[in-house]
């Protein structure tokens, strides 16, 4: 929302304070629009604040959407060395993502309204909201630890990528690779193109440049530093880039090992320090940092699942925001009374402005969905049709052999964390990222972002419209009133113009599209028309199921049968005696092992951080 003459503003809106009042208040809408240039000139100092609002919101959405990228369902999981086809691990990170459902379009506005009304009457009952502010401040400080840690860690990774990139282009046009093991820079003398799923070829000739001795890119790679300083900077690069090992063991609870980087550990330390400072100083800057963290984590962890669900959820909150701002006192009252990090506040010499986190997170998760849809289409267009032969058997005799086509998905190439490499390797707006010697990750990070760009343009125009209406009406403005139609309409209009509405409607992140390579039928143009069922595999599975059932029955019968004569009974006794002897030996061995364990000891509580071994 947006409001006027308030010091603290709502969590779902956009507002400015201390605005210059116009001498003509009771004007029609057309007259107010005509008077807009004069209003803009009178409030020109406000433009800097509003520019900060727009830039901050779009930067958070842009970076958060890229951080939310993961393997799309149109790509196979990356295959490790020595791993067989069809034996690939599925993603574990998707378990952390909360996917919205269509029912959330109704539930979210209702739950948000219940919370808002409850806070409103709680403030009225307390009369003094200081106690409530202290309680909520402690709550938000604790809840923000994880989100601010993630924000700080990714910010440090971002800076590290620019200082210590893995590839960069020199003035001679050669793509240099930074080798942290051999501590040098090399380039390839071959122009043989490689697919994105391939790694560097073993027979590729690497030409080393002895003049480039530092771990820095471009002209700084030839700094005339001493051997001591070169070694120091290479060690710093090694500690920042390589993974550290964190071990946590609690007796009787568990023993876990985590692989992290130094920036992740340092990000936690920074988050704890910021929370302590915020609780003691009440700094607006630290409050904004916590707000950034909440928005950043929300865009990463929440997914609309489908475009239809995302559209329904946004329009549900669209009507909620309009009603709460224009027709009730709840939103403005709660916003002006609570001083907690649920908004971004920007202060100037004479004016201040704010943006609610809801106006970043809610459109942001939809923009993030658009970027992942672009990622999905990028791999979807790389699918290949491979001819395979299917045999139909009847009573173990081959009766027919048919040739079908298998739809094979490309292997996924992780493309996150390429900001520094793209900056140093693509000075011409990405044109050089498609050069033959570019790394697979660098190529994968340059996938077309059509829908993502359209959503950002719609968000920008909607934000400008919101600020214009704020200046015209001098009244609280629900930002979602403009953001939801701007973002949603721009995305669906792009799909309509490109003829991809069917793909948009079918796209989902609930796992239904994440299938293995399948045998399909194609038409004359090579388009997939149907999925062919492999009857041979189905029969084998059915036979396997029948055999397993027979084995279970046989085992059940053998257990129920008793020995029929004395010989069988004697044999069973001998078997029992032998088994008892073996159990006695095993008991002695376990006892000896237990004595050894008691002598050696075991950790009751263990927490350790291990740095990577020196290169």
Buried (B, 14 or more C-beta within 10 A) or exposed (E): BBBBEBEBBBBBBBBBBBBBEBEEEEEEEEEBEEBBEEBBEBBEBBEBBBEBBBEBBBEBBBBBBBBBBBBBBBBBBBBEEEEEEEEBEEEEEBEEBEBBBEEBBEEBBEEBBEEBBEBBEEBEEEEEBEEBBEEBBEEBBEBBBBBBBBBBBBBBBBBBBEBBBBBBBBEEEBBBBBBBEEBBBBBBEBEEEBEBBEEEEEEEEBEEBEEBBBBBBBEEBBEEBEEEEBEEBBBBBBBBBBBBEBBBBEEEEEEEEEEBBBBBBBBBEBBBEBBEBBBEEEEBEBBBBBBBBBBBBBBBBBBBBBBBBBBBBBBBBBBBBBBBBBEBEBBBBBBBBBBBBBBBBBEBEEBBBBBBBBBBBBBBBBBBBBBBBBBBBBBBEBBEBEEBEBEEEEEEEEEEEEEBBBBBBBBBBBBBBBBBBBBBBBEEEEEBBEBEBBBBBBBBBBBEBBBBBBBBBBBBBBBBBBBBBBBBEBBBBBBBBBBBBBBBBBBBEBBEEBEBBEBBEEBBBBEEBBEEBBBBEBEEEEEBEEEBEBEEEEEEEEEEEEEEEEEEEEEEEEEEEEEEEEEEEEEEEEEEEEEEEEEEEEEEEEEEEEEEEEEEEEEEEEEEEEEBEEE
